[in-house]
């Protein structure tokens, strides 16, 4: 093959790649807006009930397998790291301070109130 044919194939390849490339649009979280920087742990509780915990004291509950989320008002601004499920109403969450120490919180009513 001659140089002209290679050049022609190269131009066709570049044109095709440019013509059919998709535009990149950055991902932005639109729903839910929960006011935290990150979700650090999610757990399935029972049936379609889920919990998600994260930075800035974020606790989110879902009763429809994650389609909608209810935000529990932060009682602490700590970063929640992990959540442990005992049963459908009782679970615990570990929160950490900036100094490396942490606290353990527990709920007995499915996540609505914490001690």
RAMOGI-V802820 format. One record per run of one state. SS is the DSSP state (A for helix, B for strand, O for the rest). FROM is the first residue (numbers start at 0). TO is the last residue. Records with the same first field share a line. If there is no record, write none. Layout:
SS: FROM-TO  FROM-TO
This chain:
O: 0-1  20-37  46-47  57-57  62-68  72-77  85-89  96-100  107-114
A: 2-19  54-56
B: 38-45  48-53  58-61  69-71  78-84  90-95  101-106
